[in-house]
C-alpha cells in the first residue's frame, strides 16, 4: 500500500492533506530523515511531526466503557469514541465495537478494525462466555439459577428459548451472570422475565480475558497474548 494512503487510513487526514504533510517535511523516518510519498518504508519506521504512527491495521483494544456512553459513531449525547484519540474514529476500516453495551451498562468493550477478527469473536461458534455483574431492585427469589440454566427460558417477543446461562448469587440483590449468547438487552430481559429489574449492569469478562483494574473511561491496546487469553476459554 502506498505510504500516503496508509497514513490517511490511520485517520491523519485525507490523502490530499497527507500529501501536503509530505511536502511540508512533516513525515520522516525514525532517524529524522524526511520521507517522500513513494519511499518504501515500514510502518514502525515512520514518524509524523516526530511521533510514531498510531497502531497499524489489525488494531484490537479493550475499553472500560462508563455508564452514559453510547456504542455509536453518531449520537446527540456522549459516544465511546469521545474516550479515544480523535484519529481513531477516522480510521479506515472503521474501529468498531465488538458487540455493544447499552448506554446504562458499564464495563468491558472490545473494539477492532479487523472485520474477520470481529466476526470470529461474536460468532456463536466461538462460544465465548460473557460475564456480567447485576445489581437488582428486588431480592432474588432463589429459583433463578435453575431457570436460567435450564435452556427453557423464553423472553417476551422471542420464538427461541435462551441457551443455558449460569447465575451466581453474590448476595440478595447482586448476581453474577454468565452468558454464551448476546441477544438484545438480554440480561435485563432475563431478570424482567422473573419479575425483577436490573438497576445497574457491568460486564467484567469476555472469554478468558478480564477487564481487571483498568479505570472507567480508559483503554489499552491488546497484544497476541491477550488474544490467546480471549479465546482460551472458548
C-alpha positions in Angstrom: 0.0 0.0 0.0 1.2 3.5 -0.8 2.5 5.4 2.2 0.1 8.3 1.6 -2.9 6.0 1.6 -1.6 4.1 4.6 -1.3 7.3 6.7 -4.6 8.6 5.5 -6.3 5.3 6.5 -5.0 5.8 10.0 -7.0 8.9 10.4 -4.3 11.6 9.9 -6.3 13.3 7.2 -7.5 12.9 3.6 -4.9 11.7 1.0 -4.6 15.4 -0.1 -3.9 16.5 3.4 -1.4 13.8 4.0 0.3 14.6 0.7 0.7 18.2 1.9 2.3 16.8 5.1 5.0 15.2 3.0 5.6 18.4 1.0 6.0 20.3 4.3 8.6 17.8 5.5 6.4 16.6 8.5 6.8 12.9 7.6 10.2 11.5 8.5 11.8 8.2 9.3 12.9 7.2 12.8 16.3 8.9 12.3 14.6 12.2 11.3 15.3 12.0 7.6 12.5 13.5 5.5 10.4 10.9 3.6 8.9 11.2 0.2 5.5 9.8 -0.8 7.0 7.0 -2.9 9.6 5.9 -0.4 9.4 2.2 0.6 9.3 2.2 4.4 7.8 0.1 7.1 5.1 1.3 9.4 7.3 1.2 12.5 9.9 3.4 10.9 7.5 6.3 10.0 7.2 9.5 12.1 4.7 12.3 11.7 5.8 15.5 13.4 8.4 13.4 15.2 5.9 11.0 16.7 5.4 7.3 15.8 2.4 6.4 13.8 -0.8 5.1 15.5 -1.1 1.3 15.6 -1.4 -0.3 12.2 -4.5 -2.0 10.8 -5.5 -5.0 12.9 -5.9 -2.9 16.0 -7.7 -4.5 18.9 -8.4 -2.5 22.1 -10.1 -3.1 25.4 -12.2 -0.1 26.6 -13.7 0.3 30.1 -17.0 1.9 29.0 -18.6 4.1 31.7 -22.3 4.5 32.1 -23.7 7.2 29.9 -21.8 6.5 26.7 -23.4 5.1 23.5 -21.7 2.5 21.3 -22.2 4.6 18.2 -20.4 6.9 15.8 -23.3 9.4 15.8 -25.4 10.3 18.8 -26.5 13.6 20.3 -25.0 12.5 23.6 -21.7 11.1 24.6 -20.3 8.3 22.5 -17.5 5.8 23.1 -15.2 7.5 20.5 -15.1 10.5 22.8 -12.9 8.3 25.1 -10.4 7.5 22.4 -7.8 9.5 20.5 -9.6 11.7 17.9 -7.9 10.0 14.9 -9.3 6.6 16.0 -12.8 7.4 14.8 -11.4 8.4 11.4 -9.6 5.2 10.7 -10.4 3.1 7.6 -11.5 0.4 8.1 -13.6 1.8 11.0 -12.6 0.9 14.5 -15.9 -0.8 15.5 -17.3 -2.1 18.8 -17.4 -5.9 19.0 -21.0 -6.3 20.1 -22.5 -3.5 22.2 -23.2 -2.3 25.7 -26.3 -0.1 26.1 -25.9 3.4 27.5 -26.7 2.3 31.0 -24.3 -0.6 31.1 -20.6 -0.2 32.0 -17.6 -2.4 31.7 -15.6 -4.4 29.1 -15.9 -3.4 25.5 -13.7 -4.7 22.7 -13.1 -2.7 19.6 -11.3 -3.6 16.4 -10.8 -2.6 12.7 -10.2 -6.3 11.7 -13.5 -7.5 10.3 -12.5 -11.2 10.3 -11.5 -11.0 14.0 -14.7 -9.1 14.9 -16.8 -11.9 13.3 -14.7 -14.6 15.0 -15.3 -13.1 18.4 -19.1 -12.6 18.0 -19.7 -15.9 16.2 -21.8 -18.4 18.2 -19.3 -21.0 17.2 -16.7 -19.3 19.4 -18.9 -19.8 22.4 -17.1 -17.0 24.3 -18.7 -16.6 27.7 -19.6 -13.0 28.8 -19.7 -12.3 32.5 -22.0 -9.6 33.9 -22.4 -8.2 37.4 -26.0 -7.2 38.0 -27.5 -5.0 40.8 -31.2 -5.8 41.3 -34.1 -3.8 42.5 -35.6 -6.7 44.5 -34.2 -9.7 46.3 -33.5 -12.9 44.3 -36.3 -15.4 44.6 -34.0 -18.4 44.8 -35.1 -20.3 41.7 -33.4 -18.0 39.1 -30.2 -20.1 38.8 -32.1 -23.3 37.9 -34.4 -21.5 35.5 -31.6 -19.7 33.7 -29.6 -22.9 33.4 -32.5 -24.9 32.1 -32.3 -23.7 28.5 -36.1 -23.3 28.5 -36.5 -19.6 29.4 -38.3 -17.7 26.7 -38.1 -13.9 26.5 -41.0 -11.8 25.5 -41.4 -11.5 21.7 -38.8 -14.3 21.2 -39.5 -17.6 19.5 -36.4 -19.5 20.6 -35.6 -20.2 24.2 -32.3 -18.9 25.6 -29.2 -21.0 25.8 -28.4 -22.2 29.3 -26.8 -19.4 31.4 -25.0 -19.5 34.7 -26.1 -17.4 37.7 -24.2 -17.0 40.9 -25.8 -15.1 43.8 -23.3 -12.7 45.4 -25.9 -11.6 47.9 -29.7 -11.0 47.9 -29.6 -8.2 45.3 -26.3 -8.8 43.5 -25.8 -11.6 41.0 -23.1 -12.7 38.5 -24.5 -14.0 35.2 -22.5 -15.9 32.6 -23.9 -15.9 29.0 -22.7 -17.5 25.8 -25.1 -15.6 23.5 -25.9 -11.9 23.2 -29.5 -11.1 22.5 -30.8 -7.6 22.7 -30.7 -6.3 26.3 -30.6 -10.0 27.3 -29.6 -9.7 31.0 -32.2 -7.0 31.7 -34.9 -9.0 29.9 -33.9 -12.2 31.7 -34.4 -10.7 35.1 -37.6 -8.9 33.9 -38.9 -12.4 33.0 -38.7 -13.4 36.7 -40.3 -10.2 37.9 -37.1 -8.3 38.8 -35.4 -5.1 37.5 -31.7 -4.6 36.8 -30.7 -1.3 38.4 -27.0 -1.5 37.4 -25.1 -3.7 35.0 -21.4 -4.2 34.4 -19.5 -6.6 32.1 -16.3 -7.9 33.6 -15.1 -10.6 31.3 -15.3 -11.9 27.8 -13.9 -15.4 27.1 -10.7 -15.8 29.1 -10.0 -12.0 29.1 -10.9 -9.9 32.1 -11.4 -6.2 32.5 -9.1 -6.2 35.6 -8.3 -2.9 37.2 -8.5 -0.7 34.1 -10.2 2.6 35.2 -13.5 3.6 33.8 -13.1 5.6 30.6 -9.6 4.3 29.9 -8.5 1.8 27.2 -5.5 -0.3 26.3 -4.2 -2.0 23.1 -4.4 -5.8 23.2 -1.5 -8.0 22.1 -1.1 -11.6 20.9 -1.0 -12.9 24.5 -4.3 -11.1 25.2 -5.9 -12.6 22.1 -4.8 -16.1 23.1 -6.3 -15.5 26.6 -9.5 -14.2 25.0 -10.1 -17.5 23.1 -8.6 -19.8 25.7 -11.9 -20.3 27.4 -13.9 -20.5 24.2 
